[in-house]
């Protein structure tokens, strides 16, 4: 399966202009179609890193279906063991930040911002008030939706769209700045139940103009014209106050 999939071009979805016809084609027909196109046009093939990322997504989906007993009992996860080893040079490793440790996330979300604080202008001090501003939402968005800090911090009401009946975040919008303008950073992300159940729509969308920032307290009047940098300073100030070692997350 790995060998056959890696024969596909990285933009294989665009090779079928007619969506309905594309659904009718088998995997073998798609490969034959690609071979015909490559006789006259140079195609970039799927990279091992992309293959492993897709495998991880599909494997997690199958595991979820099995755990909820939606699929037949004992069904095999065909994506198990299909990952490719991706070799990284030392420069790439230094540039990529590691994932925040799970224990740090657990400690963070047990602090006052998410459990309740004494007052709107008091970041610490346990109380009954939960202020759903950028300090509350952006860490949740990063963890639950896999978004980068800058992507979340610059969102406006108009970037929350509906696709196939699901509410999500549209990072294809031209006024959104992403890490890789032509790469996988351009995407549409469905809002998870964990986000919706916390009142995302009522707090940030309902009754607001389409051009409004979701987090108006943030500003891009910073060194790098970055809304994320504005948030990062507030977040680092907070984690220092509560004693959580969380600098990698803020970056």
Secondary structure, 3 states (H helix, E strand, C coil): CHHHHCCCECCHHHHCCCHHHHHHCCHHHHHHHHHHHHCCCCCCECCHHHHHHHHHHHHHHHHHHHHCCCCCCCCCCCCCCCCCCCCCCHHHHHHCCCCCCHHHHHHHCCCHHHHCEEECCEEEEECCECCCCHHHHHHHHHHHHCCCHHHHHCCEHHHEEEECCEEEEECCCCCCCCCCCCCCCCCEEECCHHHHCCCHHHHHCCCCCCCCECCCCCCCCCCCCCHHHHHHHHHHHHHHHHCCCCHHHHC
